[in-house]
Amino acid sequence: VLRPDSALTSLATQSKPLTTEGAIVGTFQYMAPEQVEGKDADARTDIFAFGAVLYEAATGKKAFDGKTTASVIAAVLERQPAPVSSLRPMVPPALDRIVATCLAKDPDERFQSAHDLFLQFTWIREAGSQAGVPAPFATRRKGRERAAWAAATIFALALAVLVANTFLRQEKKGSIRFSVLPPENASFPPVPSMSVSLDGRRLAFYAHTTDGKDLLFVRSLDNLTAQPLQGTDDGQFPFWSPDSRYLGFFADGKLKKIDVTGGPPVTLCDAPNGIGGTWNREGVIVFTPNGGNPLYRVSDSGGVPTPVTSIDHSRHELEHDWPEFLPDGRHFLYLADRSVAQDRWICAGSLESKETTCLVNVNSNGIYAPPGYLLFVRGGTLVAQPFDAKRLRITGEAFPVAESVGMYTFGGYAYFSVSESGLLAYQNESAQNTELRWYDRSGTKRGTVGQPGDYTNPALSPDGSKVAVGLRDPQTKTRDIWVFDLKRGTASRLTFDPADDLNPTWSSDGNRIVFTSDRKGNRDIYEKPANGTGEEQLLFQSNESKDVTDWSSDRKNVVYDVDFPMTSVWVLPLSGDRKPFPYVQANYNAQQGQLSPNGRFIAYSSDESGRLEVYVQTFPERRGKWVISTAGGFGPQWRHDGKELFYLAGGKIMAVEVKTDSSQFEAGIPKLLFDAQIHEAGWRNQYVVSSDGQRFLVTAPVEKAASTAMTVVVNWASELKK
C-alpha cells in the first residue's frame, strides 16, 4: 500500500536543496525543458512541474536529480525518470501513464491543461482497481482501491503545490548559474577560447594539459567531466555547427571541423592565423583567415574561400574579425578593426552584398542573442543592448549582464559565448595573468622578475641589467612602460600618460628607450631617457598605427611595423631627412623586423607562403632572401654576437646557427630548445634572449590565474536590470 505521508515526510526532511540565490523558486528539479532553455512558459510548463512533484510524492525520489546543477539540468533536458511502478509496485498502472505524460519533454505531448489532468484522476478514482490493472492482479481490489484513493490524495496535495508554483513563477522567472572548472590535470589559458552550442547543451573550450598539450574539450551538461577532442592540438577559437554536432576551429594554419561524437578532424581550407568563425544552416562558414584580411566564406565540406566583405580604407579599417551569423543565416555581425586607437566597430554584413552597417563603436566583438539583444563588453562589463536583427538597428539602451568579464584587448576578443536557447558562458578578467619568467636553454625555470601582472613586450638592456616592459594598470586598463633593475630588485615607472604606452626598445648604449603610444590617436613613435629624466620626444607621427620592433646597433635606424592595410616592415632613419621607407611591403603580412647585430641583415616573419615563417634578407638593400623556419615560425631574435637566431614555432623556442660576417648569409638546421607555450603570433617580444643566448625571459601565464573557472548562466536574460 502506498504511504504518501511517509513519502512526503521524506521529501520534507531531506538535506539542503540545490536551490540558490537567483534560481527558480521551487528548485530547478521541477523546471520544464523549455524553462531551462529560456523559452516561453505556459500552462503546459506547470503540468511538467506538477508531474515532477507527483513523482516525488509517490516515490520519495526526485524525478530529476544529480550531484550538481549542471547534471540536474541535463537530466531535465535528456533523461526519463524510472516508472513510478518500478519503485512503488502497488500504485495503479494508470498513474505511470499520467506521470509520463506530464513529464514529456515536448510540451505538445503533455496534458494541455489542468482540466485534462483532473479528468484523468477522476477516471482513476472511479475505475478503482480496474484503472489499467492487468488481469492477474485484478483480484487485489481492496489494495488497489486504497492505492487509488492514495493517488487522489497525492493529486490534491500536488495540485496545491502546482498552484503555488504557478503563482511564484509568474512573480519571478529567475536564472541558474554554476561554474565550470578546468578539466583534471589541465588549466584554462590566459586568453581562453570558448563556445556554447546553439542548443545550449554543450560547452567547447581550449585548455592546456599538464603533459604539455593544448587541446579542445567539450563538456555536456549531462556529464561532470569534459572530454578532450583528439586531433585538436593547438586548436583555437571553436565555433559550432547549427545542429550542434560539429565543431569548427583553427589549427596548424588551417580551418578544420570535427564531429564531437567521434572521428578525426577534417581540414576545410587554409587559415594562416584564423580569427573567429560562424556557421549557418545552409552549410556556409564565414571566417577570418588571417590578420589584415576581410571576412571569407567557404563550404562546410571544404573548398576555396572567397571574400564576403571588403576592407574600407576610407574608414582606416585594418581587418574584419569575429563573425557571428544572425538568425536569418544571411546576415552576420563582425568587428571592424581600425588603425585609429579605440575605434573598433561592431558591424553587420551580408552574404548577398558587401554593403555593411556599422552598429556600435566598441572595443569588443558582438554576439546576437534571442529574443533580441546584441551582447558585447564595454569597460569590462558584459552588456545586452536591444537590437532588431531584421532591420539591423539598435533599438534601446544597454543593460548590464556581468561585471569584470575578461577580454583580449588588442584583439577585441571578449571571453563570452551565448546560445539561441538562453545559455550564457563567460570568464572573468584576471588582474594578474602573466609573469616574467627566466628559463635556461633546457627549459628549466630559473626565477622570475617582479610580481605577476599583465605584461607585454619585455626588452633587455644591452648589458642585461634591466628589463623594460609594458604593464597594464588593472584600474585604468591602460599600459605604461616600467623598468626593472635586475641587480637591485626594484621597478620604476617610465611613462605616465593616460594613453597606452608599449613596445619599449633600448638604444645600444642603454641610455634611451623608444616606444609607441596612442596619445594622439594612432600609435606613434616616442623616445625618452631610460633613467626617467628629461622630456619625451615625438620621433614620428602618421595616420597609421605603428609598433616599434628594433633599434639598430649604430642607433641610426628604428624598425617598426605598420598595420595598414597589410602589416608591413618599415624603417625610420634618425638622421638626414628622417623620411621612413618600407622594407617589406606587399600583399601579404610581414612583421617583427629584427636587425642583426652588425646591421647587415633583417630577420622578420611573413605569411607570404600561406603561413607564418621566419625569413632573413640583406639590409638596407634586399639582395638576398633566406627561409629560416621549416614548419612555421614567428618572433625572431638574434644572439648578441650574431651567430645564432631564435624564433617561435608551435609555442616552442627554436635555435638556428647562422653566419652573418659576410654578405652571403648562411643558416643551419633549426633545433628545438624547449616548449615556452607561446602561441599568439601577433605580439612582439613575448620572449627575449640574454646576450650570450643562455637564458630566455618569457611572458608566461600564471597557473592560478589561468585556471579561473568559467561561469555558466541559464536563462541569462531574466537577470537584466531594466
C-alpha positions in Angstrom: 0.0 0.0 0.0 1.3 3.4 -0.9 2.0 5.6 2.1 2.0 9.2 0.8 2.6 10.5 4.3 5.9 8.8 4.6 6.9 9.8 1.1 6.1 13.5 1.7 7.8 13.3 5.1 10.9 12.1 3.4 10.6 14.9 0.9 10.2 17.5 3.7 13.2 16.3 5.8 15.7 15.7 3.0 19.1 17.5 3.1 19.5 21.1 1.9 18.1 21.5 -1.7 20.1 22.7 -4.6 18.1 26.0 -4.7 20.4 29.0 -4.5 20.0 32.7 -4.9 18.8 33.5 -8.4 17.4 30.1 -9.1 13.8 29.3 -10.0 11.6 29.3 -6.9 10.7 25.7 -6.1 14.1 24.4 -7.2 15.1 23.6 -10.7 14.4 19.9 -10.4 10.8 20.9 -11.2 11.6 23.1 -14.2 10.4 22.1 -17.7 12.9 21.8 -20.5 11.6 24.9 -22.2 12.3 26.9 -19.0 15.8 25.5 -18.8 16.3 26.6 -22.4 15.0 30.1 -21.7 11.9 29.7 -23.9 8.4 30.9 -23.2 6.4 29.1 -20.4 2.7 28.4 -20.4 0.1 26.1 -18.7 1.9 23.0 -20.0 5.1 24.1 -18.2 3.1 23.9 -15.0 1.9 20.4 -16.0 5.5 19.4 -16.1 6.2 20.8 -12.7 3.1 19.1 -11.3 4.4 15.8 -12.8 7.7 16.2 -11.0 6.0 16.9 -7.7 3.6 14.0 -8.2 6.5 11.6 -9.0 8.4 12.7 -5.9 5.4 12.4 -3.6 4.6 8.9 -4.9 8.1 7.5 -4.8 10.0 9.6 -2.3 12.6 10.3 -5.0 13.1 13.3 -7.3 12.2 12.7 -10.9 15.4 14.6 -12.0 18.4 14.6 -9.7 22.1 15.0 -9.8 25.2 16.0 -7.8 25.5 19.3 -9.5 23.3 22.0 -11.1 24.6 21.0 -14.5 23.8 17.3 -14.1 20.2 18.1 -12.9 19.7 20.4 -15.9 21.0 17.6 -18.1 18.5 15.2 -16.6 15.6 17.5 -17.2 16.6 18.0 -20.8 17.6 14.5 -21.8 16.6 11.7 -19.3 13.4 9.9 -18.5 12.8 9.0 -14.8 12.2 5.4 -13.9 8.5 4.5 -13.9 6.6 5.1 -10.7 5.5 1.4 -10.7 9.1 0.3 -10.7 9.7 2.0 -7.3 6.1 1.6 -5.9 4.6 -1.6 -7.4 1.3 -1.1 -5.7 0.3 2.1 -7.4 -2.3 1.9 -10.3 -0.5 1.4 -13.6 -2.6 4.2 -15.0 -0.6 6.5 -12.7 2.6 5.6 -14.7 0.9 6.9 -17.8 -0.2 10.1 -16.2 3.2 10.9 -14.8 5.0 10.0 -18.0 2.6 12.3 -19.9 3.1 15.1 -17.5 6.9 14.8 -17.8 7.1 14.6 -21.6 9.9 16.7 -23.0 7.8 18.1 -25.8 5.0 20.4 -24.4 2.7 19.2 -27.2 2.9 15.7 -25.8 1.8 16.6 -22.3 -1.7 17.2 -21.0 -2.7 20.5 -22.4 -4.5 21.8 -19.3 -5.2 21.1 -15.6 -8.7 20.2 -16.6 -7.4 17.3 -18.8 -5.3 16.2 -15.9 -8.3 16.3 -13.5 -10.4 14.1 -15.8 -7.6 11.5 -15.8 -7.5 11.4 -12.0 -11.3 11.3 -11.8 -11.2 8.3 -14.1 -8.6 6.5 -11.9 -10.8 7.2 -8.8 -14.0 6.0 -10.4 -12.4 2.9 -12.1 -10.8 1.9 -8.8 -8.8 -1.3 -9.2 -9.7 -1.7 -12.8 -7.9 1.6 -13.9 -5.4 0.0 -16.2 -4.8 -3.0 -13.9 -3.6 -6.2 -15.7 -5.9 -9.2 -15.3 -3.6 -11.3 -12.9 -3.7 -8.5 -10.4 -7.4 -7.5 -10.6 -8.3 -9.7 -7.7 -6.4 -7.4 -5.3 -9.3 -5.0 -5.4 -9.2 -3.6 -1.9 -5.5 -2.9 -2.0 -5.9 -1.2 -5.4 -8.8 0.9 -4.1 -6.7 2.1 -1.3 -3.9 2.9 -3.8 -6.3 4.8 -6.0 -7.6 6.9 -3.1 -4.0 7.5 -2.0 -3.2 8.6 -5.6 -6.2 11.0 -5.4 -4.8 12.3 -2.1 -1.4 12.9 -3.7 -3.2 14.7 -6.6 -4.9 17.1 -4.2 -1.6 17.8 -2.4 0.4 18.2 -5.6 -2.3 20.4 -7.1 -1.8 22.8 -4.2 1.9 22.8 -4.9 1.2 23.4 -8.5 -1.0 26.5 -7.8 1.8 27.9 -5.5 4.4 27.2 -8.1 2.3 28.9 -10.8 1.9 32.0 -8.7 5.6 32.1 -7.8 6.6 31.6 -11.4 4.5 34.4 -12.6 6.1 36.6 -9.8 9.7 35.7 -10.7 11.2 33.8 -13.6 14.8 33.5 -12.4 18.1 32.2 -13.7 20.5 29.5 -12.7 24.3 29.9 -12.6 27.1 27.5 -12.0 30.9 27.2 -12.5 32.8 25.1 -14.9 36.3 24.3 -13.7 39.2 23.3 -16.0 39.4 19.5 -16.7 41.5 17.5 -14.3 45.2 17.9 -15.0 44.6 20.9 -17.2 44.2 24.7 -16.9 42.5 27.4 -18.9 44.9 29.7 -20.9 45.3 33.4 -20.2 43.3 34.1 -23.4 40.5 31.4 -23.3 38.6 30.2 -26.3 35.0 29.1 -25.6 31.8 28.4 -27.5 28.3 27.3 -26.3 26.5 25.0 -28.8 23.4 26.5 -30.3 21.1 24.2 -28.4 22.8 25.2 -25.2 23.7 21.6 -24.2 27.4 21.6 -24.8 30.4 23.9 -24.0 33.6 23.8 -26.0 36.8 25.3 -24.8 40.5 25.3 -25.1 42.7 24.0 -22.3 46.4 23.3 -21.6 47.1 19.9 -20.1 49.9 19.0 -17.7 51.6 16.8 -20.3 52.2 19.9 -22.5 49.3 19.6 -24.9 46.8 22.3 -25.9 43.5 20.7 -26.8 39.9 21.5 -27.4 37.5 19.9 -24.8 33.7 19.5 -24.9 31.6 19.3 -21.8 28.0 18.2 -21.9 25.5 19.3 -19.3 24.7 15.7 -18.6 28.3 15.0 -17.6 30.5 16.2 -14.8 33.7 15.9 -16.9 34.9 17.4 -20.1 36.1 15.2 -22.9 39.2 16.1 -24.9 38.8 16.0 -28.7 41.8 14.1 -30.0 43.5 15.6 -33.0 42.7 19.2 -32.0 46.2 20.0 -30.8 46.7 23.8 -30.6 43.0 24.3 -31.7 41.8 27.9 -31.2 38.5 29.8 -31.4 36.0 27.0 -31.7 32.5 27.5 -33.1 29.5 25.2 -33.5 27.6 23.8 -36.5 23.9 24.7 -36.4 23.0 21.1 -35.4 25.5 21.3 -32.5 27.2 18.1 -33.8 30.3 19.6 -35.4 32.9 22.0 -34.1 34.9 24.3 -36.3 38.3 25.5 -35.2 41.7 26.8 -36.3 44.9 24.8 -36.0 48.2 24.4 -38.0 47.3 27.3 -40.2 44.1 25.6 -41.3 40.3 25.9 -40.8 39.1 22.5 -39.6 36.0 20.7 -38.4 35.5 17.7 -36.1 32.5 15.6 -35.2 32.2 15.8 -31.4 30.7 12.4 -31.2 33.8 10.8 -32.7 36.2 10.9 -35.6 39.3 12.8 -36.7 39.4 16.4 -37.7 38.8 17.3 -41.4 40.7 20.2 -43.0 38.5 22.6 -44.9 40.9 25.3 -46.2 43.9 27.4 -45.3 43.7 29.9 -42.5 47.2 31.0 -41.5 46.1 32.9 -38.4 42.3 32.3 -38.1 40.4 34.9 -36.1 36.9 33.6 -35.5 34.3 31.7 -37.5 30.5 31.2 -37.7 28.3 28.5 -39.4 24.8 28.8 -40.9 22.2 26.2 -41.6 22.9 26.2 -45.3 26.4 24.9 -44.7 28.3 28.2 -45.2 31.1 29.1 -42.8 32.2 32.7 -42.6 35.6 33.3 -41.0 38.8 35.5 -40.9 41.7 33.5 -42.3 44.4 35.9 -41.3 45.3 39.3 -39.7 44.7 42.2 -42.1 42.0 40.3 -44.0 38.3 40.8 -44.7 35.9 38.0 -43.9 35.8 35.0 -46.2 33.2 32.3 -46.8 33.7 28.6 -47.5 31.5 25.5 -47.7 31.4 23.3 -44.6 32.6 20.5 -46.9 35.7 22.5 -47.8 36.9 24.4 -50.9 38.5 27.7 -51.9 37.4 30.6 -49.7 36.0 33.7 -51.3 35.7 37.2 -49.6 32.3 38.4 -48.4 33.4 41.8 -47.0 35.9 44.4 -48.2 38.3 46.4 -46.1 37.1 50.0 -46.2 40.3 52.0 -46.4 38.3 55.3 -46.2 37.5 54.3 -42.6 41.1 53.2 -41.9 39.9 49.7 -41.5 42.7 47.1 -40.8 40.8 43.8 -40.7 37.4 42.2 -40.1 37.3 39.7 -37.2 34.9 37.5 -35.0 31.9 37.0 -37.3 28.6 35.8 -35.9 25.6 34.8 -38.0 22.2 36.5 -37.3 19.0 34.4 -37.1 18.3 34.6 -40.9 21.6 32.9 -41.7 22.3 35.5 -44.4 23.4 38.5 -42.3 26.2 38.4 -39.8 27.9 40.6 -37.2 31.7 41.2 -37.2 34.2 43.5 -35.6 35.9 46.0 -37.8 39.4 46.9 -36.5 40.7 50.3 -37.5 44.1 51.9 -37.3 42.8 54.7 -35.1 43.2 53.6 -31.4 40.0 52.6 -29.6 38.0 52.9 -32.9 36.6 49.4 -33.4 33.1 49.0 -34.6 30.6 46.1 -34.5 29.2 46.0 -38.0 26.6 43.9 -39.9 27.4 42.3 -43.3 25.5 40.1 -45.7 26.3 37.1 -47.9 24.4 38.8 -50.8 26.2 42.1 -50.7 29.4 43.7 -49.5 27.5 46.6 -48.1 27.9 46.9 -44.4 26.1 48.7 -41.5 28.1 50.0 -38.5 26.2 49.5 -35.3 28.3 50.1 -32.1 31.6 51.8 -31.5 33.1 49.4 -29.0 36.4 47.6 -28.5 34.7 44.1 -28.3 33.2 41.5 -30.6 29.5 41.2 -30.5 27.1 38.2 -30.5 23.3 38.3 -31.1 21.1 36.5 -28.5 17.3 35.9 -28.7 14.8 37.4 -28.2 16.6 40.5 -29.5 19.8 41.6 -27.9 23.3 42.4 -29.0 25.9 41.3 -26.4 29.3 42.9 -26.1 31.8 44.0 -23.5 32.3 47.7 -22.7 34.6 48.9 -19.9 34.9 45.3 -18.5 31.1 44.9 -18.3 29.2 42.5 -20.5 26.1 44.3 -21.6 23.0 43.5 -23.7 21.6 46.1 -26.0 18.2 45.8 -27.6 18.7 45.0 -31.3 16.4 44.5 -34.3 18.1 41.7 -36.2 15.8 42.1 -39.2 16.2 45.9 -39.7 19.8 45.8 -38.3 19.1 48.6 -35.9 19.9 49.3 -32.2 16.6 49.9 -30.5 17.3 50.8 -26.9 19.9 51.4 -24.2 22.3 48.7 -23.0 21.7 46.7 -19.8 24.5 45.2 -17.7 24.7 41.4 -17.6 28.0 40.6 -15.9 30.9 42.5 -14.4 34.6 42.2 -14.9 34.3 40.0 -18.0 37.7 39.3 -19.5 38.9 40.5 -22.9 41.9 40.2 -25.1 42.1 44.0 -25.6 44.4 44.1 -28.6 42.4 41.5 -30.5 39.0 42.8 -29.4 38.0 39.3 -28.3 35.8 39.2 -25.2 35.6 36.0 -23.1 31.9 35.1 -23.5 29.6 33.0 -25.6 25.8 32.7 -25.8 23.3 30.2 -27.3 20.0 30.5 -29.0 18.4 28.7 -26.0 19.4 31.3 -23.4 22.6 29.8 -22.1 25.5 32.2 -21.4 29.1 31.3 -20.6 31.8 33.8 -19.7 35.1 34.1 -17.9 36.1 36.9 -15.6 39.1 39.0 -16.2 42.2 38.1 -14.2 44.1 41.2 -12.9 47.3 39.2 -12.7 47.6 36.6 -15.5 51.3 36.6 -16.6 54.7 36.8 -15.0 58.2 37.5 -16.4 59.9 34.1 -16.1 63.5 33.1 -16.7 64.4 29.8 -18.4 67.7 28.3 -19.4 68.2 26.5 -22.8 66.9 23.2 -21.4 63.6 24.8 -20.4 64.3 24.8 -16.7 62.8 27.6 -14.8 65.4 30.0 -13.3 63.4 32.6 -11.4 61.1 35.5 -12.1 61.2 39.3 -12.5 58.8 41.4 -10.3 55.3 40.4 -9.3 52.6 38.8 -11.5 50.8 41.3 -13.8 49.6 41.9 -17.3 52.9 42.2 -19.1 53.7 42.8 -22.8 56.8 43.2 -24.9 59.7 42.9 -22.5 63.1 44.2 -23.7 66.5 43.5 -22.1 69.0 46.3 -21.8 72.2 45.7 -23.8 74.2 44.9 -20.6 71.4 42.6 -19.3 70.9 44.5 -16.1 67.5 45.9 -16.7 64.2 45.0 -18.3 61.8 47.5 -19.9 58.2 46.2 -20.3 54.7 47.3 -20.9 52.5 46.8 -17.8 48.7 47.2 -17.7 47.1 49.0 -14.8 44.2 46.9 -13.5 42.3 50.1 -12.6 42.8 52.3 -15.6 43.1 49.4 -18.1 45.9 51.2 -19.9 49.6 50.3 -20.3 52.7 52.2 -19.3 56.4 51.4 -19.7 58.2 50.2 -16.5 61.9 49.5 -16.0 63.0 46.7 -13.7 66.5 46.8 -12.2 67.6 43.2 -12.0 70.6 43.9 -9.7 68.7 46.0 -7.2 65.4 44.2 -7.5 63.5 47.5 -8.0 60.9 48.7 -10.5 60.3 52.3 -11.7 57.6 53.7 -14.0 58.9 55.4 -17.1 55.8 56.8 -18.7 52.8 58.4 -17.1 50.4 59.4 -20.0 46.9 58.1 -19.6 47.1 56.6 -23.1 48.6 53.2 -23.9 52.4 53.2 -24.0 54.1 50.0 -25.1 56.8 48.3 -27.3 59.9 49.6 -25.4 63.2 49.2 -27.2 66.6 50.0 -25.9 69.4 52.0 -27.6 72.6 50.1 -27.9 74.3 52.2 -25.2 71.4 51.5 -22.8 70.7 55.2 -22.2 67.5 55.7 -24.1 64.2 53.9 -24.9 62.0 54.3 -27.9 58.3 53.2 -27.6 54.9 53.6 -29.2 52.0 55.5 -27.7 48.4 56.2 -28.9 48.2 59.5 -27.0 47.5 61.4 -30.3 45.0 58.7 -31.6 47.3 56.4 -33.6 50.3 54.6 -32.1 53.2 56.9 -32.8 56.9 56.6 -32.0 58.4 58.4 -29.0 61.8 58.5 -27.3 62.8 59.0 -23.6 65.9 58.7 -21.4 66.0 55.3 -19.8 66.6 56.8 -16.3 63.3 58.6 -16.4 64.8 62.1 -16.5 64.0 64.6 -19.3 61.1 65.0 -21.6 59.7 62.5 -24.1 60.4 63.3 -27.7 58.0 62.5 -30.5 60.1 60.9 -33.2 57.4 60.1 -35.8 53.7 60.6 -36.2 51.4 59.4 -39.1 47.9 58.3 -39.8 48.7 54.6 -39.3 49.3 52.8 -36.0 52.9 51.6 -35.6 54.8 49.1 -33.4 58.5 49.5 -32.7 60.3 46.2 -33.2 64.1 47.2 -33.1 66.7 49.9 -32.9 69.9 49.4 -34.9 73.2 49.0 -33.1 74.5 52.2 -34.6 71.4 54.0 -33.4 70.7 55.3 -36.9 67.5 53.4 -37.7 64.4 52.4 -35.9 62.5 49.4 -37.3 58.7 49.2 -36.9 55.5 47.5 -38.1 52.7 49.3 -39.8 49.3 47.7 -39.5 47.6 49.3 -42.5 46.4 48.0 -45.0 48.5 44.8 -44.5 51.1 44.5 -41.8 54.5 45.6 -43.2 58.0 46.3 -42.0 59.3 49.9 -42.2 62.5 51.7 -41.3 62.7 55.2 -39.7 66.1 56.9 -40.2 67.0 59.1 -37.2 69.3 61.4 -39.3 69.1 63.2 -42.6 65.6 63.9 -43.9 64.2 61.2 -41.4 61.8 60.0 -44.0 60.5 56.5 -43.3 60.8 53.9 -46.0 59.1 50.4 -46.4 61.4 47.5 -46.1 58.8 44.7 -46.7 55.5 45.9 -48.1 53.4 43.6 -50.2 50.0 41.9 -50.5 50.8 39.7 -47.5 51.7 40.3 -43.9 55.3 40.9 -42.8 56.2 41.8 -39.2 58.6 41.8 -36.3 61.7 43.0 -38.1 64.9 42.5 -36.2 68.3 43.8 -37.4 71.3 41.6 -37.0 73.9 43.0 -34.5 76.2 44.0 -37.4 73.3 45.7 -39.2 73.7 43.7 -42.4 70.5 41.6 -42.3 66.9 41.8 -41.1 65.0 38.8 -39.8 61.3 39.0 -39.9 58.2 36.8 -40.1 55.8 36.7 -43.1 52.8 34.7 -44.2 53.6 35.0 -47.9 53.7 31.2 -48.2 50.3 30.8 -46.6 51.5 30.5 -43.0 53.9 32.5 -40.9 57.6 31.6 -41.5 60.8 33.4 -40.5 62.9 35.0 -43.2 66.2 36.8 -43.4 67.2 39.4 -46.0 70.1 41.8 -46.5 69.9 45.3 -45.3 69.4 48.1 -46.4 69.2 46.6 -50.0 67.2 43.5 -50.3 69.6 41.4 -52.5 69.2 38.0 -50.9 66.4 36.1 -49.1 66.6 33.0 -46.9 63.9 31.0 -45.3 64.9 30.1 -41.7 62.0 28.1 -40.2 60.9 24.8 -41.7 57.5 24.2 -40.2 56.1 27.7 -39.4 57.6 30.4 -37.2 57.5 33.9 -35.9 59.1 36.2 -33.4 62.8 36.1 -34.5 65.5 37.2 -32.0 69.3 37.5 -32.7 72.0 36.4 -30.2 74.2 39.4 -29.4 77.2 38.1 -31.4 75.0 37.4 -34.4 75.9 33.7 -34.5 72.5 32.3 -33.6 68.9 33.2 -34.4 66.0 32.2 -32.3 62.3 32.0 -33.2 59.0 30.5 -32.0 57.2 27.6 -33.7 54.2 25.9 -32.2 54.8 27.6 -28.9 58.4 26.3 -28.7 61.7 28.2 -28.9 63.8 27.1 -31.8 67.5 27.9 -32.4 69.5 28.1 -35.7 73.2 28.6 -36.0 73.9 31.4 -38.6 76.8 33.2 -40.2 76.4 37.0 -40.8 80.1 38.1 -41.2 79.8 38.4 -44.9 77.2 39.4 -47.5 76.5 35.7 -48.0 74.2 34.6 -45.2 74.3 31.0 -44.0 71.9 29.2 -41.7 71.9 25.7 -40.2 69.1 23.3 -39.3 66.6 24.6 -36.7 66.9 22.8 -33.3 64.3 22.6 -30.6 65.3 24.2 -27.2 62.1 23.9 -25.1 58.4 24.5 -25.1 57.7 28.0 -24.0 53.9 27.7 -24.6 53.7 30.9 -26.6 51.1 30.7 -29.3 49.9 34.3 -30.1 51.8 35.3 -33.3 50.8 39.0 -33.2 52.9 40.0 -30.2 56.4 41.3 -30.4 58.9 40.1 -27.8 56.9 37.5 -26.0 60.4 36.3 -25.1 63.8 37.9 -25.1 67.3 36.4 -25.1 70.3 37.2 -23.0 73.3 38.4 -24.8 75.1 35.0 -24.6 72.0 33.1 -25.7 71.9 31.0 -22.5 68.8 32.5 -20.8 65.3 33.4 -22.0 62.9 35.8 -20.3 59.3 34.7 -21.2 55.9 36.4 -20.5 54.4 33.2 -19.1 50.9 32.6 -17.8 50.4 32.3 -14.1 48.8 28.9 -13.3 46.5 30.2 -10.7 45.1 33.0 -12.8 44.9 30.7 -15.9 42.6 28.3 -14.1 39.9 30.8 -13.3 36.5 29.0 -13.6 34.0 29.8 -16.3 30.6 30.9 -15.3 27.5 29.5 -17.0 24.1 31.2 -16.7 20.8 29.5 -17.7 18.1 31.9 -18.7 20.5 34.9 -18.5 18.0 37.4 -19.9 16.0 37.2 -16.6 18.8 39.0 -14.9 18.6 42.1 -17.0 18.2 45.2 -14.8 15.6 47.1 -16.7 
